[in-house]
């Protein structure tokens, strides 16, 4: 490993001069800086970030806590965060919660112990109004941005989110305009604000078009393909007369379509299905999925923009970004009876 001492010997200057040259100090001539930097690059010198952090008190690290990279929504969000962080000269430490509160607490505490300069957190939502680890973040005074909706336990933090309510409303409205009146809703985890918002959009659209919300058409479906498949089986067994399904996300919608196909129910001729998120899979299903395009990359960029303001001592406004209806083949006119 090349040290400052090695560069100093080669350049014929002191270690302090090498250090100042690499830090662009004002009391070193431009010619010396240029020569030292060229030698450092030629010799393959890599700065010791840990030593720099001890000296300056600035780790130049961002901590990111998400459920899992297997969640397709986060792949684009993470790409945006890492790209902007790289431009700003920060490295990124990633931790997964797997939607487990104990693992979330452990992950956050580990990142705080690494003295990260800023923290991005996609919360593990719970019904409790308080969560001890979020108070610990506040006490640490580490700039923090919530990726997604806030809840009572994390409402003190700046956040970036999708306007899930209006996006869900647009989906339901689209189905109603296609003639559907018996629209099932496959809901996500009850504690999550995005489930609540998407259900409210569904409910609001139904009521504005003079349709009642039928509790028998609302099914708990979680967030995975398997969850969607189980909810679809339950719906079929209960013979609800549904002509359309609005799923909480694209993965649940894919699971639903899989079971409908296996049961001989044609999509969209007999039952239309719509999702939420516009993950890559949605476009490449056997029947391409009508869904909502979440601004995933933009969410990541907006999160870093908010972080930059926090690092500068400012308090940015929360960002609520619009989503876009994407119409594909999985939703069609309601079948005639």
Buried (B, 14 or more C-beta within 10 A) or exposed (E): EBEBEBBBEBBEBEBEBBBBBBBEEEEBEEEBBEBBBEBBEEEEBEEEEEEBBEEEEEBBBBBBBBBEEEBBBBBBBBBBBBBBBEEBEBBBBBBBBEBEBEBBBBBBBBBBEEBBBBBBBBBBBBEEEEBEBBEBBEEBEBBBBBBBBBBEBBEEBBBBBBBBBBBBBBBBBBBBEBBBBBBBBBBBBEEBBBBBBBBBBBBBBBEEEEBEBBEEBBBBBBBBBBBBBBBBBBBBEEEBEBBBBBBBBBBBBBBBBBBBBEEEBEBBEBBBBBBBBBBEBBEEBEBBBBBBBBBBBBBBBBBBBBBBBBBEEEEBEBBBBBBEBBEBBBBBEBBEE
